[in-house]
C-alpha cells in the first residue's frame, strides 16, 4: 500500500513529507495502525524494532494537530530514554516539514529545565518526553496538559520495566481530555497489559511479525571464554575481522567504563555511553560514533535504547544480558538498512545454562552458532552444528 492512498484522510503536506523522506510503500505496522489511530481507537501494537512505528503514530498525530495554533499541546508521546525521545521528535519534525505552523517540543532529563520551559511556554502542538521530565515540567506549571487528546507510549515494555509505571499512570490520569491511548511495544509485558486494562476501551490489537525480507540478516555466534581471556578475545575479534564500527554491551555502568579504559590502553578508538553522562556528553559521543570518529562504543542497555546507527558492523555481548529482551534489542543494532550484521555472545562456563535459557526463550537456539579461536588465537573458527539426532544416545542391551 502506497502512502498516496492516504490522501483522502491525510493532509497533502504530510504525504509530500513522506515522499521527501524517501518513503513510498507503507510497512505492515503503518498499514494497520494509521487507519485505527485516525479513527480515534485505543490500540496496543506489538511490532519489532525497525518496522516504522514512529511514522505509524506520527502521521495520525500530525493530521489531528494540524490546524490548531501552537499553544497547549494536543498530543504527548512518551519514550523510555532521552536518545529515543530526540529521535522521535526529529522524525515528527521531518514529517511536519511542510506544515510550518506545527511545533514539536522534546523534553528529557539531563538537560536544563529553563530552556525547555521557555520552549513549552512558547507553545506547541506535540510534546515528546521521558516520563520523569514531563512530570517535572507539570509540577513547575510549565506544561498545560488540559487539551491533550492523544497519548502514545513508544517502547512501552521497556518504559514500564524501567520503573516508570507510576509516572506513566500519573500522566495518563492528568489527561482529562484524552480521547485515545496507543501503545507500541516489541513485547507485550504484564505491565503493558495492566495499563491497557486500566485505561483503554475496546482497544484494537495489532501484531506485526517481521517478514523475511525486512527482518535484519544477523549472523549470531556464541563464544565460550574465561574471565582472564575475555578482553583479549574481544580485541582479537575486532582486529581480525577489521570491524570499523562496533557496539559492545555491558550490564553495568562500572563495567562499561572499565572496559572502555582497557580498550583505550590497547589503542582502540573507543568511548562509552551510560546513564551518568550529561545529555551534551551523550550527544557528542553519538555524533562522533555516527561520523566514524569512534570505532568502538561500549554501552549499557538503557543508554543505547533507541540509538539508530545504520551501519554497525558487529554487536558484541561482552556481558550476558540480564533480561532476555535486552538480547533482542542489542543484536538489533546491527544488520540494519538491509545490510548483513554480526553478533557475538561472550559467556564463561558458569553461564552456560543461562545462555541456553536466553537463546531458547528468544527463539535463537538454532540461529546462534558456537565459535572458538584457532590454535594461534588469531582467527575465529565456526564450529559445525551438531545434528539434532546427536542429542540422544540410544543404548541397546542384549
N, C-alpha and C positions, 0 to 999 in steps of 0.2 A: 504494500500500500504506500502510495506516494504522499508526501506532505501537502502537495497541492490539492489533494482530495479533501483536505480540511477547510478549504476556502469558504464553504457555506457556513461554518461555525466559528472560524478563527480569523482575526483581522489580517488583511493582506500584508501589513508591515511585519507581522510575526512570521508568516510564510516566507516572505522575502528574506528575513534574517536567517531562517534555516538554510535557504539556498546559499546565502553569503558565507555561512559556516561550513558549507560543503556537504550538507545532508540532503539526500533525495528520498531514499526509501526509509520508512519507519521500521524500527525494531519491534519485536513482539510485545514488549512491555509498553511501548509507546502506542501501538495499535489498540491495546486493551485498556490502558489506564486513561489516556486522554479523553475519550468519549465519556467515561464514567465520571471523571472529575469535572468536565464541562457541564455535566448534568447535575452536579452537586452531590453525588453519592459519597458516603463514607467508604473507605477502601483499605484493605490490607493486601499489599502486593509483595510477594516473595519473588525476588529476582536476583541473579548473581551480579557481582561487580562487573562493570564494563558493558552493561546492556542498554545504557541510555536512559537511566532513571531520572536524571536531572531534567532532561528535555521533556520526559513524560509528565512530570508535575509542573515544569516551568511554563509550558505553553498554556495550560488551563489557568494558572495563577496570573499570568500576564494578560490573558484575554479578559479575565474578570476585573483586574486592576486598571486596565487602560480605560481612559475616560474620566477617571477620578483625579482630582488635583492632588499634588503632593501635600499631605497633611498627616493625620493619624494613619498608621499602616492598615492595609486591608488584608494582608497575608503575612504569616510568620512561617519560616522554615527553620526547624531545629536540627542541629548537627552535633555529633559527639565530640568533634575536635575542631581546633582553630583552622588547621590546614584545609579540612573538608569544607568548612564554612566559607572560607575565602574562595575556594574553587567553585562552589555552588553560586556564590554571589557574582563571580566573573562570568560563569555560564549564563546566568539570568541577564546580566548586563549585555552580553552578546546577543541574546535572543531579543532584547529590547533596543537594539542599536538603531532601529528606525522608528522608535517611539520616544522622542526626546523628552516628553513630559514624565516618563517613568523614572523614578529614583529608587535604587536598591541600596540599603544601608546594611553593612555587615558589622556585627559586634561580637567580640570574643575576649576572653581573658588574656592576660599577658601584654595588653596594650593599654594606653592611657584612657581613663574614663572620660575626661573632659572633652577630648577631640570627638569621641563617639557621641557624647551628649549633644554637642553642637550639631553634628550631622542629623541626629534624631529630631532635635528641636527645629531644624530647618525644614523638616517634613519629608515624607517618603510614602510610597505605596507598599513596599515589601521590605521586611526585616529578615535577614538571615543571621542566626545567632547560635551560640552554645548556650545550653540551659542556664548555667550559673550566671553568666554575664547578662543574659536577658533579665533575670530576676534582680540583679544589681541595679540595672537602669530603671526597672519598675519601682524599686524601693526608693530610688533617688528622684522619683517623679519626673524622669526624663523621657518616659515612654508611655504613651496612651494606647492601651490595648482594647479600648471600648468598641472600636469599629472593625476589629479583625473578624473576618468571616471564614477564612480558610487557614488551616494549620496543617503542615506537613512534617512528619518525623522521618528524616532520612537516616539510614543505617540504624533503624530503631532498636534492633537487637543489641548492638554494641553500646548505644547510648544508655539503654536501661541497665545493661550488665555492668556499666562503668560506675554505677551509683547515682545516676541522675533520675531515678524513679520518682522520688518525692518532688524534685524540681519540676519534672515534666507534668506530673499530676497537678501541682500548684499552678503552673502556667495555663493548662487547659481549663482549670476551674475559674481562672480570671477572664476567660474569653466569653463574655456574656452574649456576644452577637455571633458566636460560632455557628456556621452552617454546615461545615464539612471538616472531617479529620481523616487524613490519609497517612498510612504508614508504609514505608518502603524498607525492606529488610532482606538480607541474604538468607537468614534463617528465622523461623517463627518460634521464638522462645516463650517460656511461660509468662514472662513479664510483658511481652508484646500482646499476648492473648488477654492478659489481665486488663491492659489499657483499652483494648478493643471491647471487652465485655463491659467495662465501666462507662465508656464514653461514646462508643459508636452505636448507630442504629441501622439495622438491616445492612450491615457492611458488605460490599461486594468483595469477593476474594479472587485475587489474580495470582496465578502460579506459573512462572515462566522458567522453563528448564533450558539450559544452554544447548543450542544446537551445535552439531559437529563443526559446521563451517565457521561459526563465530566464537566457539569456545577456544581459549588460548591453547596453543600447542606447547606444552611444557614437559620436557623430559625430566622425570623425577628420579633422584638417586639417594640412597642412604649409605652412610659411611660409618662403620664401627671404628671408633678411635679410643684414645685414652686421654685423661686429663693432661698428661705430660706431652702428648703428641698433637693435641688439638690445634694449637696455634701454628705449628709447622705444617700441618695438613691444610689448614686454611690458606696460608701463604702460598704453598706449593700449587694448590688448585688454581688460584688466581694467576700465578706466574705461568704455569704450564699451559693453561687454556688461553692465555693472553686476553683475559676479560678486561674490557675498557670501562665498564660501568657495573658495579656490583653492590647489592644491598645485603648486609649481614645483620641478622636479627638476634638480639639477646633478650632475656626475660626481665632484667633489672637495669636501672639507671647506673648502678655501680659497675656491673659487668660491661655495659655499653662504653662507659668512659675508660675503663681499664683496658678493654680490647683495642679501642681506638689508639690509646697511648702505645700499646705494644706494637701495633701495626705501623705507627708513625716511626718508632725506633727501628723498624725493619725497612724504612724508607718508602713506605706506601703513601700515596697522596690520599689521606683519609680524614674524615671528620665524623662527629657523632651527633645524633638527634635524640633528645629525651625531654621529658616534661619540665625539667628545671630551667631550661633555657628561656630567655625572653623571646617575645614574638619577633623582634627585629633580628635576633641571632638566628632563629629558626628560618626566617625568610632568606637571610643571607646565605645560609648553608644550602638551602634548597635551590636557590638561584645558581650557586656555584656547581652543585651536582648536576643540574639540568644543562648547564653550559659546558660540562666536561672538565671543569677545573678541579673537581674532586672525583677520583676514580672509585673509591670505596666509601660507602656510607653505612655506618653502624648505627642501628636504631632499635628502640623499644617498639612494641606493638602499638601502643596508644599514640606515640609521636608520629608513627608512619601512617596512621589511618587516614585514608583519603588522598594520599600522595599520588599524583598522576604523572609519571615519567614514562614516556612511550618506549624507550629503547634501553631498558635494563637488561644486560646480558645474562646475569645469573643472580639468583637469590640463595643465600646460604643460611640455613637454620643452625647457627652456632650453638644455641641452647634449644633443647626440645621444647616446643610450645607448651605452656601450662594449660591453655584452653584449646580444645580441638578446633574451634572456629578460627583461631589465630593462624593455624597452619594453612588453611584455605586462603585467608587474606594475605598471608605472607607470600606464598608462591604465586599469587595473582598479580604481584608487582612485575613479573617478567612475562614474556610471551604475549605482549600487547601489540595492538595495531597490526594484527595478522603476521607477526614475526614469531619465530620459534624461540622459546626460552628454556632455561635450565634451572633446576633447583636441587640443592643438596641438603640432606638432613643428617647432622652430626649426632652421634649418640655413643655413650660409653656402655660397657657390659651391664651395669646395674639398671640401665634404662631400656633394656631390650623389650621387656613386657609392655612398658609404657608406649614404646614406639609401635609395637604390634597393635595395641589397642587404638592408638591415634590413627594409624593408617586404615584400620578396619572401620572405625566409626566415621571417617571422612571418605570412605569408599575409594581409597588409593592403594590398597594392598597389592593389587596386581599391576598397578601403574608405577610403583616405586621399586627400582631395581637396585640390588646391592652392588657396591663397588669397593675396590681396595687399591692400594698403591702397589706398583711393581717393586721388585727386589731393591732397586736403587732409590726408591722413593722419589721418582721423577714424574711418572705418569699414572693417571687413573686407569684402572682396568675394570671393565664392566663384567660382572660375573654372569654366567649363564643361569637363566631361571630354571629352577627345578620343576619337573613335570608334577602336576598335582597328584599323580599316582604314587610318586615317591614319598608322599606324606604318610603313607600307611605301609606297615610291614605285615604281611600275611605269613604266619608260620603254620606249617603243617606238621602234625605229629603222627607217626605211624607206629 
